[in-house]
Amino acid sequence: MTKRFLSAVLLTLAVCPFNAAEIFTGYDIDAIVAKMSLEQKARLLVGSEGKNDGLSHIVPGAAGWTYEIPALGIPSINLADGPVGVRINPVPSHDVKTEYDSQGLPMTSSSSSNIQDDGSRSFCTCFPSTTALAATWDVNAAALQGKCMADEAKAYGVDIVLAPGINIMRNPLCGRNFEYFSEDPMLTGKLAAHLIRAIQKNEIGTSLKHFVANNQQTGKKVNDARITQRALREIYLKGFEICVKEADPWTVMGSYNKIAGQFTQTSMELMQRLLRDEWGYNGLVLTDWTVRRPTVDLINARCSLIMPGDEEIVNEIIEAVNNGKLSMEAVDACVKDVLGIVAKSITAKGWQASRPNLEYNAEASRKIATEAMVLLKNDKQSLPLKQGAKIALFGVTAYKSIAGGTGSSNVNKPYITDISTGLENAGYPINRRLAEIYKKYADFRTAIDDKFPDCPDWQKISYHRTVAPEMDLTGKEALISEELEKSDVAVVVLGRGSGETSDRSIENDFNLTAEELSMINKVGAACRKQDKKMIVVMNVCGMMETNSWKWNADGILMAWFPGQECGDAVADVISGKVCPSGRLPMTFPIKYSDIPSSKNYPYVGQTEGKNFDFTNYEEDIWVGYRYFSTAKRGVSFPFGFGLSYTEFSYSKPKISKSGDKYVIATTIKNTGNVAGSEVVQLYVKAPVDASIAVKPESELKAFAKTKLLAPGESETVRLSFSERDIASFDEAASAWSTAKGTYIVQLRKSADPKSSICASSFNINKRKQWTVENILAPVEPVNVMKCDSVQEYPKNKIRDLALIYQGGARRIDWTEEQLLPYVTHQFADRHREWLFDGFLFLDFDDGMGHTFIPRYGMLNARKQEWTWYLDRLFEQGKSLDALDKCIGNMIDSIGNPGFKHKVVLSIPTPIAGQTDWGELGGRKLIFDNYGDRSAAAVWFIDQLVARFNAAGYKNIELSGLYWVDEDICHTKDLVKHIAPAVHAKGLEFIWIPYYKARGYDRWKELGFDFAYYQPNHFFDKSIPDSRLDDACEEALSLGLAMEFECDSKALFNADDSSYSRMKAYIDAFRRHNVFASSSIAYYTGSKALIDMVKNPSAENQAIMDELAKLIVDRRKNKNLDVK
């Protein structure tokens, strides 16, 4: 590891005695430059050791210092890290040696062992992560944090805080995402601009970073980010443009990576022609730390301050000027940039140390943290918890909570309030036994994971605070149940760290670990048995996979990295002291591979090649919600989503034009019972214009957060945007362009179009353009993905497929009379309509002890049982024959349906390891290889198709074959061998996996042509209705059709009736557009529709009429036609 050493003398709350009048003021920069020697100029452009001599002062732990020139009154100034608080060393006054590693992180050790500590330590407030700040959607919260950070920087003598970081969250695996705001550049830019203005209003400088496209940590020092000019302008540069134009940061920090084949810090196109010439920036550009770029190229690009500095760089500047490779004009321009910042610094104004108001700032941090928390789920008002509720608190992170990430954002804070402590502070008794177990486990993990056991105590809660992996609860069901019985509610805390030294991984990071998933499953199951609620708190860095487990939780609270006040802030929201008002600043996908950039992102540990040396941003502008909304792809939680403990109403929006601005006004009223704040999100949908590239379904163009509204209180919110704000970048014309036509303005609850509350529109009658210089094109063409096709649920030849459980001896015979309720439906007004157009005949066993799929406790079906199944299927007067005759009779009665009914027949599973199946061609088959197993399946397929063809049915046709095993754990490779035999018969190969079955998300890879997805909601009343929403969204994402489920318990008058759960399916399928766009399979138990006919109560007739009407209407829907 490369290290740099500096000697320093700490001055805790020291006073600078230098006469401020003698210090350079900045009004005579040209005169000062004229007096400077070449060496002085060169040294001013290179970071240096700080000075502590009266003219200047050193802040120990600062990231770097500029060079002091006492003869000219030019002090050294202090630059400190600071994305979520000022990062300096909180040590008492004594000599220290500050050691910097290759990441620029200070590691301090005392030079003497016996130092008298007077208790004065320069601790700083650790605010919530930048991502959490973005989740507030509140510019006032950003301003409050900026004010507090400036207060501490000024008190401790820090001149410039190296913040904010505003890179776009292109991919959730970026290890530094927690330091960034959002996937959306407008939300990013506006919040960052308010943070910058608040800090600089208090005379402290900022550093806007990392300019630009620092979207991965792996290979970041060499990576060429290959981005189209449109995506670069619309997504990755837009936030920087907003900040530069609206906040004028004192400094801008270049990133390590390349853009358009050039390192950003040496790119004339980026640093001069875009930043300065086009955007009008006139501040200081500085390098990021430790990585060297060609010195001459840096100066020529007016990257004026090279950090952290090295004597060799000074010599290179002097030599380059002397040999003519670098002009004095270029050097002078950079010198003036540095002097301009020095002149504005608190050091140049005669800084004097003071004490910051740490108590006020801590309260501010707590307030911001509560505003940032996003209530993702709250079934049956599980939150807030009743005061004094006894909590069974699970998860090691509850007892050792995570305030923030590691690296340059790691603030040296005085304390961290753990979640367990915060809940107890709020009056919630914590289960003692669980607390003791988890605290001991946390201590144990700290002891074995701590790589710096001898570091100072303050480093143990900052640089060297470990994140403990979750405890394994395997076999601890009794413990969970026992302790839950003593409690009123379970709270499960998930933890996930992150830092700038590495990206994240998919497994055990983005996805839950096996221990975490086990904990949620075991605690959730125990809660259901005891009829108690389980709340999940996510004390995590950012986006994680939630779709596979969220159904298990009654409530989910995203707490992010909430800063030092972590536990108290979580308790404020859980208790209802604060009504949650946070909204997601990014989209939570169903799975990682749904994210377009997942195809072009490095893996942890990669050291070369594609995605390391270069990354193709093939997703183009389709980042986050822009992709998911446009592609109509399901998500776990959409961008902008967040629940509240109260409700709000919106008045009809009014649009007016003021200059080049459109202003939208709406009145927000708190219609609920508790005080709360509402986030108003404005999305604009542009008209289609063939001359302009495809635009997203809509884009966020303005937002606002109301004040805290008491019940019944209202506030009028005004949102504005300009025509330039709604323009797209036209690469061919190198211009921002607006299409002419009607623009739809929607106020929504999230980026999901279905969350629209109210809308209005305006017209642009003439296309407008704003031409800019044609720069920053990628060095190689980027093969961008297309997002102009709308994603829908899949369709096949069968619109509505009824499942008929027919094979087992225990089943009904399926005569014409029994099949009639499935072939037609008689409505309450006595008229009859055709119902299902397809029928799947299936079963899992023969009803006599032999199974057709892998099952424990049953004998494997042999060739003779397979033959028995065939005989039963083709028996006269039953099953297929009865169906054919029933349809024929109905044609005579109500007329031709206009289509031929289709059937799908099942293939038994050749079960691995079976030795007694039987013979084929005189040879005994042994199912220990794919050859024999496939041979048995092919034999059955041949028999099935031959018998069907020989039957000569008039009204039904064979459409497909069905794989009965609903989980391919034991048959995934076998399926691939059998699929060709199905296709050889001209049939579809169909599958219906159960919820989260193994292989469900890879059904196409397995060889199936069509698959339906089981929600498995109807049968277990402990599963919330939200399971249906989750399943619908996931099916849409995976290209699965849906299965509708009910059985005879759906009868209104049945024992333990599940009538309402059948209704929930109808409601969910309507919400998710399933009825309008998807083929559907219908599981109705053994004979639910028959029982409905036999029990014709008003309620039963009503719900069957509703379902039948939907099916009848689906036949008229041309969108469901398969060509």
N, C-alpha and C positions, 0 to 999 in steps of 0.2 A: 504494500500500500504506500503510495506517495504521500508524504506528510510535510507540512510546513510549520515552522515554529516561530512564535513571536513572544518576546518578553513584554510584560505589561505590569503596571501597578494599579490595582483596583482602588477606586475612590468611591466609597459608599457615601452618597449624598454629599459629595465634595462641592466646594464653591470655586468657580473660576475667577481668579483675581485680576485677570488681564483687563486692561482698559479697552472697552468695546470700540472706542473711537479710533484706536490704532489698527483695527482689523479691516481688511479689505471689504468694501461695501458693495461693489458691483456696479456703481455708477460710472466707473472709469475703466471698464474692461479693456477697451482698445489701448489706452495708455499703459495699463499693466502689461498687456501682451507685448507691447513695443519694448518694454524694459526687460523682458525675460530672455534668458539665454536659451539656446537650443536644448541644453541638458535639462534646464528647469521645465521647459515645455514637455520634453519627453517624459520626465518623471511625473508631471501632473496628469498625464494620460494613462499612467500605469498605477494600479493599486499598490499600497505601501504599508509598512508598519505604521501604526498609529503613534501619535505623540501626546505627551502628557506634560506640557511645559508652560501652561498658562495661556498661550495662544490657542492651543488645542487641548482636547481631553480624550482619553480613551474610555470607551465603554467595553468592559471585559465581556467576551462572548459574542461581540458583534461579528458580522460576517466579513467585514473588511473596512479599510480606511483609504482615503485619498492622501496624496503627498502634501506635506506642509512646506511652505516657503516663507519663513519668518521675516526675511528682509523685505518682502513685498506685502506683508500682512495677510498672507493667504493661509488660513488654518487647514488642518486635516479634519475631515468630517467622518462621522461614523455611519456605516450602512449595516443595518441588522435585518435578519430574516423576520418575516412577520405575516404570513398568510392568515393566521388565526390568533395573532397576538405577538408582541415584541419578544424576540428570542435573544436574551442575553444571559449571562451567568449570575445567579443569585448567591454570590459568596461575600463574606465579610472582607474588610480592608486588609490586604496583605499581598506580598509579592506572589505572583503566579506565573506559570508557564502555560500558554495556550497552544494546544496541539491541534492542527487541522488535518482531517483525513482527506482522501481523494474526492469525497462528496462535498467538501467544504464545511464539514460539521466540526465545531469546536469540542475538544475533549480536555477538560481542565484538571490539573493536579496541583496540589500545594507544593511550594518550594520549602516550606517549613512545617513541622508537624504540630507544634504547639501554638495555635493562633487563638487569641482571645476574641470570641464572637460576642459583639455587643447586641446581637439580635436584629440589627439592621441588615436586611437582605433585599436585594433588588428583584424580588419576585415580580412576575407579570401575570396578567389575567389570561387564562386559556379560554378563548371563545369557541363556540361550536365550529365544526369544520365548514369550509367554504360551501360545500354541498348542502350542509344544513342551513346555512344562511340563505342559499338559493331557495330552499324549501319553504322559507317564510313568505316568499313572493312579496316582500315588503321593503320598499326603498327606504322607509324610515328606520327599519331594523338595521339595514346596511349603514345608514348614516350614524345611528347610535353606536354601532361597533367601531366605525371609523373615528368617532369623537373620543371614545374610550382608549383606543389604541394610541391616538395622538397624545392623549393626556399622559400615558405612561412613557411613550417615547420622549416627550418633552421633559418629563421629570428626570429621566435617567440619562438624557443627553444624546439620544439617537436622532440623527439628522434625517435619515431616509429609511423608511420601512420597505423592505423588498416584497411588496404585495400591491395588488392582488394577482393571482394566477387565474387566467381566464380561458385556458385551452378548452376546446369542445370535447365533451364526453363522447368520442366516436365509438368507443368499445368499452364494456364494463371491466375488462381485465387490466386496463391501465392502472398501474399501481399508485399513480398520483392523482387519480380522479377526485379523491376526497378534498384535494386542494383547489379543485375547479368547481365551477358553478353548475353547468347544465349541458344538455344536448342541444339546447336552443340558443342561438347567438343573441337574439333580442333580449331574452330574460337575463342572459349573462351580462350583456353590455350595459343594460340599464342599472342593474344592481351594483355592478362593479363601478360604474361611473359615480353613483351616490357614495359608495365607500371611499373612493379616491377624493372626491370633493370634500367630504367630511374630514378626512385626515389632513389634507392640504389647507383647509380653512383654518386649521390650528397650527400652521407654520411647520408642519412636518411633511417631507417629501414622500412620494410613493414611487414604485417601480412596476409598471405594467408588464406582465410576463406570461408566458415565454413566447416571444414573437418569432415564429408562428408555427402551428402544427406539431407541438410537442405532445403527441397523442399516444406515445408508447415509451416505456422505460427500457425495454429490451432493444439494444442497438441504437439508442437515441443519439449517441455521440457521432455516429457515422451515417445514420439512415437518411435516405433520400425519400421524402414524402412526395409521391407522384400524384398530384391532384389536378383535376381539370380546372381551368380558369373560372368556370362557373361555380363549382363547388368551393373553390378557394375564396372567391369573392362573397358568395352568399352565406356560407357556413363558417369557415375557419377564420376569415379576416373581419367579418361583420362586427363581432363583439369588440375587437380592437379599434375598429373605425369609430364605433359609438363612443368608446372611452376617450379616444384622442380628441374627437370633436366636441364632446360634451363635458369632459372633465380635465383635459390638458394635464396629464400626469407629468410630474417633474422629469421622470426618467422612464425609458422603455428598455426592457432587457431582452436581448436576442436569445433565441433557443439554440440548442446544440445542432439540431438536424439540418438537413438540406431542403431547399425548395427550388424547383426548376433546375436541379442539378448543382446548385451553389449553396454553400453553407449560409444560413440566414444572416449570420453576423457580418459576412463579407459580401453580401448580395447588394449590388448597387440598385437593382430593380426594386428590391424590397425596402431597403433602408433609406434610399435617397428618392427614387422616382415615385414610389408609392407613398411611403410614410411622410416624407417632407414635402415633395412637390405636389402630390395629389391631395393629400390630407391636410397639409399645412402645418405639420408638427415642427416645433422649433426648440424642443427640449434636448435632453441628453440621452443618447443611446449607449448602453453598456453591455458588456459580454456577460454570459453566465460564468460561473466559477470553474476554475481549475483546468478546463480544456483549452489548449492552445490552437488558435487559428493563425494563418499568415498575417503577420503584423502590418505590413504595408497595405494588404487588402482590407484590413479592419479600418485603418485610418482613412483610406480612400472612400470607403463606404460610410464614413462619418459615424463609425461605432467608436465613440470617443473615449471611453474608459474601459481599460482592459483589467479584469479582476481575476483572482485576488492580487495579482502582480508578481513580477519577477525581474531581477536586475538584468537578465539577458534581454528582456523585451525592451527595456530602456535603451540598451546599447543598439538593438536592432533599429529603433526609430532614428537614433542619431546617425548611424551608419547609412541608412536608407536616404536620409536627407542629404548627407554629404556626398553620396555617390549618384544623386539625381534620380533615384528610384521613387522618391517620395517628395512631393512639393511642400514648401513651407506654407503655402496657402491652405493645403489640406490639413496640415498640422495645426495651424492657427485656428481654423474653423472648429476643430475638435477641442482645442484649449479653451476657446470662448464658451463652448458648451459646458465644459467642466466648471469654469469660473462662474458661469451664470447660475449654476446650481449651488455652488459654494456660497455665493453672495446671498442666496435666499435662506441659507441654513440657520438653525438656531445657534450653532457655534459661532458663525460670523456676526450674530446679533448679541453676542456676549452671554451665552448660556450660563445659567446658574442652576445647580441641582435643587430638586425639591422632592417632596413625597407625593406620589399619585394617590388618587382616591380609590384604593383597591376595593374597599367595601362597596362603593357605588358601582364600580366596574364589574364586580362579581355579581351583583344584582342584575346588571344589564346583561351579562352573559347568560344568567339563568332565564331572564325574560326572552332573550333571543332563542334560546334552546327550546323553550316551551312553544314558541311560535313556529319553530321549525318542525316539530314532531307531526308526523302524518298518521292519521288514523286510517289504516287500510281496510279494516274489517271490524264490524261491531254488531254481530248478530244478536237480535233480541235485546238490544241495549245492555250488552254485557258490561260496558263501561259507561259512566264512571263507576268505580267500586264504592260500595257503601262505606261510610266512615267506620273505622274500627274492624273491618272485615279481616278475618284471620287468613293469612296467606301462606300457602305451601309454595316456597320460592325455589325453583329449579334452575340449574345452569350456573356454571362456575363464574361466568361474566357478571352475574348478579352480585357477586361478592368481591369480584375484582374487575371493576368496570373500565371501559375504555373511553378516555376523554378525547383523544385525538390520534392522528397518525404519526408515523415516525419520519425523521429527516428534517428538512429545514423548517417544517411547520411545527416542530415539537417545542412548544413553549415551556419554559421552566417555571412552573406554577407552584403555588404554596401547598396545594392539596388537590385531591380528587374525591368527591363524594360518591361513594359506590351506590348502586341502585338499592341494595339491601338497607343501607343506612338511610337513604332518602325516604324509603317506604316507612321505616320505623320513625323517622322524624315527623312523618305525616300522620302518625297515629295508627299504623297498621302493624299488628303483631305478626312477626315472622316465625314460622315453625322452627322451634329450637333445634330439634334433632337434624333437620336438613341443613340448617345454618352451620352447625358444628361440623357436619360431614364435608360440606362444600368449602368451608374456610380451611379445614385441615388439608383438603385436596389442593386448594389454591396455594397454600403455603408450601406444600410438597412440590408442586410444579414450579413455583418460583425458585425454590432451592436447587432443583436439578436443571432448570432451564437458564438460570442467571449466569451469563458469561462475564459479568463484572460484579462479583459479590462484594468487592472492597471499594466500590465507588461511593462518593458522598451520597448522603440521604436524598438530597434534592435531585440527583440524577436517577434515583430509583423510581421516581414518579414521572420521569421525563425520558431522557435518552435510553435508559436501560430498564424501563418497565416492560415486563414480559406479558404476552397474551397467552393465557392458559388454554390448551385444547380441552374440549368437552370431556367430562367424565363418562366412562362406560357404565351404563345402567343395566347391562345384560344380566338377566336372572334376578333383578331387583323389583319385580312387580309387587311383591308383598310389601316391601318397604314403601313404595310409592303409594299403594293403597292405604296402608296404615296411617301414613302421615297426612294423606289427603282427607281421611276420615276426621282428623283433628282440625281440619281447616275448612274455610268457607269457599275458597277459590284457589286455583293453581295459576301461578304466573311463571312462565318459562322465558328465560332470557337467552338469546343467541348473541354470540360475540364474533366479531371478525376484524382483525387488524389489517393495516395496509401501510405502505411506506414508499418513499421515492427511490429506494435502492433496487426494487424489483417490481415486475408486473405480477398480476395474480394468475392463478391457475383455475381451470374449469372445475376439476374434481377437488373436493375438500376445501373449496374456497368460494367460488361462485355458487356451486352446488353445496348442499349441506354435507357434512361428514356423516359417516354411518352412525357415529355416537349421537350426533345432534338429531338425526332423523329418528333414531330409536327412542331418544328421550321424548320427542314430540309424540310419537306413536303410543308409547307406553303411558305417558301422562294423560294424553287425550283419551285413550281407552278407559283409564281409571276414572276420569272425570265423567264420561258418559255413563259408566256403571253407577256412579254415585249421584248422577244428575247435578253435576257441578260444572262451572265454567272454567275454560282454560284460556288465559290471555298470553299471547306471545309478544315480547318486547325485543325489538331488533336493535341492539347496540353495535351497529356495523358501519363499515366504511362507505357503503353505497349499495348499488344494485346487486341483488342476489336472486337466485331461483326461488320462487315461492309457490309456483303453481302446483307442484306435486304434494305439498303438505298443508296449504292454507285451509283446505276444507276441514282439517282436524281442529282448527282453532276457532273459538267463539269471537275472539277479538285479536287484532294485530296492530301494534303500535310501532311505527318506524321512528326510532329515536336518534339514528345516525351516530356520529361522534359528537356528543352534546357539550363538550367542554368540561371544565373542572367542576361545574355544578351539576354534573350528570344525574346523580341519584335524586336530588331535590327537584330537578326539572321534570324527570320522569314521574315522580310522585305527584307533582302539581297537575299533570294531565290525567293520570290514572284516577286521581281523587276527584276530579272535576273542578278543582280550584281554578284551573285554566281550561277553557274550551278549546279543543284542538282546531287549528286553522291552517296547518301546513299543507302544502300540495307537492306532489312529486315533481322534481325538476328533470326527470328522465322517465323513459318508458321501461316498465318491467316486462320482459318478454315471457312467453311460456317456457321456452328453453333457449339456451345460449345460441344454438345454431340458427335460430330464427332471425338473429341480428345480421343484417347484410355484411357488415365488416368482419364477421367471424370467419369468412373465407379468406381474408387477407390480414391476419394478425399473427404476431410471433408467439411462440411458446416459450415458457420460462426455461432458461438454460440454452436457448439457441445462440449460436455464435457467428453464423454467417448465412449467406444466401438470401432468397426472397423473404421479405418481411423483416429481415435484419439489415442487410445492406440497402435495401430499398423496399418500399411498401406501395403497392398500387391501390389507390383509394377507388376501387371499382364501384363501390356503392354510390359514388358521386354525391349528389345532394340528399340522397335518401338515407338520412341519419335520423334515428329515433322515430318520433311520431310521424314525421314526414313520410316515412316508408310505411309504417304500420297502418296509418289511416288511409293512405292512398291505395295500398294493396288490399285493404280490408282484411288484414291478417289479425287473428286473435292475439290478445296480449293477456298477461296476468293482471297488470294494473296499468292504465294508460297515463301518459304524461299529463300533469296537471290534476291528477286525481287526489282526493282526500275527503274524508268524512268529517262530520261535526257532531256536537251534542245538541245542536239547535238547527232550525230551518230558516231559510231566507226566501223572500219573494223578490222578483225583478219587475219593474215597470217596463212598458214597451219602450225600446230604445229610440231616441230621437237623434237624427244625423244632421249636422250642419257643416258648412264650409267656412273656414276662417283662414284667408290667405291660401297657402298651399296645404293647409291642414284640414283633415276631416275630424270632426269632433263628435263623439257619440256619448250621449248622456242617458243614464238610467238611474232610477232610485231603488236602492236596496233596503228592504225592510226585514228586521228580525221577527219572524212569525212564530218562533219557538218559545221555550220557557226559560232559557238561560242566556246570559250575555255571551256574545261571541262576535268574531270578525269573519267577514266573507271575502274570498279572493274572487275578483271579477276578471274573467279571461276573455279577451276579444280575438276571434279568429276571422281571417278574411279568406274567402274562396274566390279565386280569380276566374274570369270567363275563359273558355277554351279559345285559343288562337293558334292556328296551324303554323303561323310564322314564328312563334315563340316556342321554345322547348317545353315539354310537358312539365306542368307545375304540380306541386303537392295538392292533395285534396283541399287543404287549407293550411294557413300558417298563423302562428301567434304574432300579432302586431301591436298589442298593447295589453296592459294588465294594471290592476290596482287592488289595494287591500283597504277595506273600510276600517274605520276606527272601531273600537270595542262598542258594539251596539247592544243596548239593553233590550229586553223583550219588548216588542212593539215600536222600538226606535228605528228611524230611517236615516239614510244618508244618500245624497245624490253624488254619483261618481261620474267623472268626465274623463274619457279616454280619447287619445288623439293619435293620428299617424298621418304621414304625408304621402303624396303620390310616389315619391322616390322610395319610400319604405315598402311599397307593395310591388316594386319593379323586380324583374328577373334579369339576370345577366346573360346577354346575348353574345356568345363568344365570337361568332362570325363578324358582328358589327363592333365588337369590343365596346359595348354600351349597355347601360342599364335601360330596360325597356318595360313599359306598361302596355298591356293589351287594351284595346278598346272593347267596350261592352259593359255588362252588368256585373258588379262585384257584390257578393253576399257577405254581410257582416253578421256574425253569430256570437252571442254571449253564451259561453258554455261552462260546464262544470269541469271539463277536461278536454283533451284533444280528441277524444272519441266523439265523432259527429252525432252519435245518438244521445249525447249529454247536452245537446243544445237546449237552451232555455227560451231564448227569443232571438229574433233575427230582423234585419232590415237590409236595405240595399242602396247602392248609388251607381251612377253610370259615368264612365269616361268615354267621351265621344270621339276622341282622337288619340291614336297611339303616340306615346311620348318616349324620347330617348335622351340619355345623358351619356355622352361619349367619354371614354377614358383611354389612357394609353394602353396599348396591347403589350402587356408584360406578364412575366411569371407563368409562362406555359410550361408544362412538364417536358422533361427531356425525351421521354418516350411516350407514345400514345397510350392512353388508359382505356382499356376495354370496359366501358361503363355498363352497368346493369340497366335494364329497362324496367320501369315501374308504371307502365301505361296500361297494364292489364289488371282487371279487377279480380281479386280472389273471391271465390265463392265455394260453398260446399259442393262436393262432387255429385254427379248424377250418373245413373246407368239406365238400362232399358226398363227397369222396374221402378216406378215411382214409390209405391207403397207395398212393402213386403211383409206379409203376415207369417209369423213363426208358428208352425204346426208341430207340436211334439207328439210323434206318432209311432215311433219304433218299439218302445217298451211294452211288455205284456200288461203292465199296470195302467197304461194309457187307455183312453176311450177309443172306440173303433174308427171314428171319423167317417160317419155315414153322411149321406146327402143332407139330412136334417141337421146334423151337427155342424156341417160346414156352411150352411146357409147364412148364419150371422156374419161370416167372414167374407162371403161372396157379395152379399147385398145388405143394406141397412134400411129398416123401415122406420121412418121418422114419426114424431108424435102426431103429425097430421095424417098419418097412414100411407103416405106415398113412399115408394121404395126406390132406392138408387144403388147403382153398382158401388162396391166398396174397394177392397184391395185388388190390385192388378197383378200381384205376384204372391207365391206361396213357397215357403221354405219348409220342407219336411226334414225333421231331424230328431235325434235323441242321443243320449249319452251312454245308455246301456240297454240291455234287452229286458230288464225288469225281472230277470231270473238269476241275477248274480254275476253276469258277465258284462264287462265294460268295454265301450268302444273308444275310450280315451284313457290316458294314463291316470289311474286312480288307486289310492291305497284301500285295502280292505275288500277288494273285489277281484274276481278272476278275470284275466284278459280274454276278450272275445276271440274265438277261434274261427276258422273258415266256416264251420257249420253254423255258428251264430251270425256271421256275416251273410250267409246264404238265407238263414231264417229271416233276417232283416229285409233282404230283397223280396222274399216271398210275401212278407207282410205288407210291404210297400205297394206291390202290384196285385194284391188280393181283390177279387171281384166284389163290387158293391161297397168298397171301403177305400179310404185314402185317395190315391190318384184317380182311380176309376170313379169313385163317388164325386170327386171334385169336377171331373169332366162332365158327368151327367148333371150335376147341380147347376153348372154354368149353362148347359144346354137347355135345361128346363126354364131357367130364368130368362134366357134369350126369347123363348117362346112367350114368356109372361110379360116382360117389360121392354123387350127389344134388344137389338144388338148393341153391345157397349162401345163399338167403334175401335176395339183393340182385342188382341188375343191374349188371354191370361197366360202368365209365364210361371214356371216352377223351377225351383232350385233344390237339388237333392244332395244328400250328405255322403261324405267319404269317411268310413271308420279309420282310426289311426292304427297303423302297424306299430305296436308298442315295443320299444327297444328292449332287447333281452329276452323276448318271448321265444320259447322253443317248441310250443305245442300247437302252433297255429294250424298247420296242416301241410299238404303237398300241392304242388303245381307241376304238371307235366311229369309226374312220377318222382319228383324230387322234393324232399322235405325242406321247408323254408325255416331258416334260423334267423331271427330278427336281431342279430348282432352286427349287421352291416347294412348299408344303404341299398345295396343291390337287391337283397331278398325283401326288404321292407317295401321298396319301390315296386318290385314285381307283384306283391300282393295288392298294393293300391291300384296298379294299372289293371290287374285282373278284375278287380271290383268295378273300376270305371268302365271297362269293356262290357261287363255283364249288365251294369246299370243302363248304359246307353242303348245296348242291344235290346233289352227288355222294353225300355220306353218306346223305342222306334217300332217294335213289334206290336205294341198295344194298340196302335192306330188311334190315339185320342184325337178328337175333333176340335176341342175347344181349349186345349192347353198345349204349350210347347216348352221343351226343355231349354232353359236359358243359361244355367250355370251349375257348378258343383261347389259344395260348401265344406270347408275344413272345420270339423267339429271341435277340435281342441282349442279352447279359448286363450290359452297361454302357450307360446311356442318354446318354452324352456327346454323341452325334451325333443322338439321336432323341427327346430328352425332350419337345419340343413336338409332334413327330409323333404320339407315343403318345396325347396328349390328343385329337388329331383322329380317331384310329382307334377309341378306346374306345367311342364311341357306336355305331359300326357293329357291334361285337361284342355290345353290350348289346341292340341291335335284334333280334338273332337269339335272344335269351333265353339267352345263354351267358355264362360267367364269363371275365374277361380275367386271365390268369395270367402271372407273371414269376418267374424264379429268378436273382437277381443273384449274382455271385461276391462273395467276402469284400471288404468295403469298396469295392465298385463305386460309381461315381458315381450318385447318386440312390437308393441302397438305403435311406437313412433318410427318403426322401420318397416312397415307393412309392405310397402312397394318393393323394397330391396329383397324381401323374402320370396317374391314371385306372385303375390296376389294382385288381381286386377281391380278389386273393389273391396272396401272394408267399411263396416259400420262400427260405431263406438258406443259401448255401454256406459251410461252414467252410474248405474248401480245405486241409485238414490232411493227408489220406491220402497225397497225392502227393509231398510234400516231407518227407523224414525229418529235416531240420534244424529243422522247425517243431515246437515242443514240444506235448505233449498239452494244455497249458493253453489253447492256441488254441481247443479244443473248448468249454472252460468259458466263455471269453470270447464265443465266437459264440452259445452258448446264452443267456447272460445278455443279450447285445445284442439277439438276436431277440425275447426276451420283452419287452424294453423298447420295441421298435419295432413290436410286433404282427406279427412275421414267423413263419411256420412254419419248420421246419428241414429241411435236406437231409442224408440219410445217404449217405456216399460210400465206395466201394471199387471195385476193378477186379480183373482176373485175378491181380494180384500178391498179392491177399489169400490165395491158396492157400498152405497151409502149406509145400508142397514146391516152390513157385515159386522161380525164380532171384531173388535179392535180395528175398525174401518180405517183405510188409508185413502179414502175418497179425495181428501184435500191434496194428497201427494200426487195423485193422477192429475188433478187440476194444475198443480205446480209445473208438471211437464208441459202441459198445453201453454201455460203462461210463458215459460222459459223459451220454448221453441218459437213462440211468437216474437219475444223480445229479440232473439238472435237471428230472426229471419230464416229459420230452418224450414218452416212450412212453405215458404215462398221460393226456396232456392235449393233444397237438398232432397235427394232420395232418402227414404226413411224405412227402417225395419221396425216392426212392432212385436215386442214380446208381450204376450197376454197370459202368461202362465199356462196351465193345462187347458183351461176352457173358460176364461173370464168372460168372453163375449156371449157364450152360451148362457152363463149364469146371469148376465145382464138381461138377456131376453126373458129368462125365467123369473126374474124379479123386476118387473117393469114399474118401479116406483117413479114418481115424478123426478126425483133427483137423479136416479140412474138413467132415465130416458133423456134428461137434459144434458148430462155430461157426454153420453154416447151420441146424441144429436150434434153437440158441439164438435166432437172429434170427427164424426162422419161428414159434417158440413165442410170441415177443413180439407178432408181427403177428397171429397167431391170437387171442391173448388180447385184443388191442385191439378185435377185432370184438365182444367181449362187454362192452366198457366203454361203458356208456350215456353217460358223460361226453363221449364222442367223437361222439355222435349230433348231427346238424345238423337242426334242426326246420324 
